[in-house]
Amino acid sequence: MQLFRPGANTIALLIMAAIGAAPVLAVGVSYGVMRSPYITDQNITRNQPVPFSHEHHVSGLGLDCRYCHTSVEKARFAGIPPTETCMTCHSQIWTNAEMLAPVRESLANDKPISWQRVHRLPAYVYFDHSVHVAKGVGCTTCHGDVGQMRLMRQAAPLTMQWCLDCHRAPEPYLRPHEAVFDPKWQPPPNQAEIGPKLAASYHINTGHLTDCTVCHR
């Protein structure tokens, strides 16, 4: 008496293959989700109380990054400009613009504007802007072409792997000090030759840049 159909063996093999593939597929899907903008927030813009345009202020007016982000060269945080910085210009121009009403209210009420943070790192990650600037890492290397952003967005994934790729081989991204704040800087054709020289002049030791304690303190 035949207990199984002729195709039962094939079905059994397919079931066993599916059971073996399921964990691999689950890991792959999980890895893909963790690297997706759904988790990293890459290229996502946030609603802000004032639609500040880096495109207008950086590319249009030519403002230096340090005009607003005053602590970027000497502190961990680049700093958010106080309302007084905005009103340096806007007390003279666009004084009645509706979109700037929150700025005027902030000054009148002596209450900071509640900007939404765009670049967010986990609390267990230590990052110091001043160190990166001092070592020749430019603003646009991490923040992208801000001069073309009407609304600020996170251009890079900011994942651990992304950071480690640069810490292991920073030479392609290093600039002379005078170019760190240049929003239009592009690596020259001979960057492969210049990069190692800059790394040496900045005393960058990649042998320790991937130590856990560099970013997790």
Salt bridges, closest charged atoms under 4 A:
ASP41 OD2 - ARG46 NH2 2.86
GLU55 OE1 - ARG150 NE 3.05
ASP64 OD1 - ARG66 NE 2.87
GLU73 OE2 - ARG66 NH1 3.55
GLU193 OE2 - LYS197 NZ 3.46
ASP211 OD2 - HIS208 ND1 3.33
